[in-house]
Amino acid sequence: MKMVGIVLFMAILAVGLSPAHGEDNKADTASDLMALDAKLTDAFKAGDFEMLGKYFADDYILVDPRGGLHNKKQHLKHLTTGTAKFKVLNETDVKVKVFGDTAVVTGLLQVTGKADDKDVSAEYRWTRVYNKKGSEWLCVLEQHTHVAPKAEGK
């Protein structure tokens, strides 16, 4: 009888600690982050920069396509001045990788619009790094890289 109890305890412990259980949590977290990221993109499209600011960590850094660095305050100020006007902001190929309390979200952004009266219409690969602070995920780093147009016939 004692042996049955030990075997049962070990089986319960094995199921509770199995990698599949951890993978389910990662999948849920990845799904939550994909939804959060889409929500932030919608806020950007709608010009709801207050909402964006809530999900940028205080030490948030943006690396723009030219390699310039912008902190949270600088980036939000730039957004609220209204110098950027976008007709199209379409994200595709969004992927999430979760590493404990840190996650990396990547995607492809199709942009049609202007910033500072310059045409910025193009495709951009982007990366956002999130860190979990308490129960909230906050964006700590964002980088946008211009995708060179493909040569015709290639």
Number of C-alpha atoms within 10 A of each C-alpha: 6 7 8 9 10 11 12 12 11 12 12 12 11 11 11 12 11 11 11 11 11 12 11 11 13 17 14 12 19 19 14 14 22 17 12 15 20 14 14 20 17 14 15 16 16 9 14 15 17 12 13 19 18 12 18 22 19 14 11 20 22 21 17 15 15 9 11 9 14 16 18 19 15 12 16 16 12 13 17 13 8 11 13 16 16 15 11 13 16 13 18 11 9 16 15 22 16 18 10 10 12 16 20 19 20 22 16 20 22 15 18 16 16 15 14 10 10 10 14 16 16 14 20 19 19 21 21 20 21 25 19 15 11 7 6 10 21 24 27 21 20 21 19 21 17 16 15 9 8 7 6 5 4 4
